[in-house]
Amino acid sequence: MWCDSKVCAIEHIGQRERVYSHKWQAGDRVMYDNRATVHRGRRFDHSEHREMRRVETVDDS
């Protein structure tokens, strides 16, 4: 069966057993490698406080 590689990849990574979903609690932090992670935002209450920070690392090797 022929399958466009982009479509196949999206279908593969979108399978429920491959998706991590986080139920946020006060004080939680999540860290991920943006180069190897497909992520998206979810709806949220705009009246609640949100704080986001970005950290970058450099590998000079």
Rosetta constraint file for C-alpha pairs under 8 A:
AtomPair CA 3 CA 7 HARMONIC 7.10 0.50
AtomPair CA 3 CA 8 HARMONIC 6.23 0.50
AtomPair CA 4 CA 8 HARMONIC 6.14 0.50
AtomPair CA 5 CA 9 HARMONIC 6.03 0.50
AtomPair CA 6 CA 10 HARMONIC 6.22 0.50
AtomPair CA 7 CA 11 HARMONIC 6.15 0.50
AtomPair CA 8 CA 12 HARMONIC 6.01 0.50
AtomPair CA 9 CA 13 HARMONIC 6.17 0.50
AtomPair CA 10 CA 14 HARMONIC 5.90 0.50
AtomPair CA 11 CA 15 HARMONIC 6.57 0.50
AtomPair CA 13 CA 18 HARMONIC 5.99 0.50
AtomPair CA 13 CA 19 HARMONIC 7.28 0.50
AtomPair CA 14 CA 18 HARMONIC 6.65 0.50
AtomPair CA 14 CA 19 HARMONIC 6.54 0.50
AtomPair CA 15 CA 19 HARMONIC 6.66 0.50
AtomPair CA 24 CA 28 HARMONIC 6.41 0.50
AtomPair CA 32 CA 37 HARMONIC 7.06 0.50
AtomPair CA 33 CA 37 HARMONIC 6.10 0.50
AtomPair CA 34 CA 38 HARMONIC 7.57 0.50
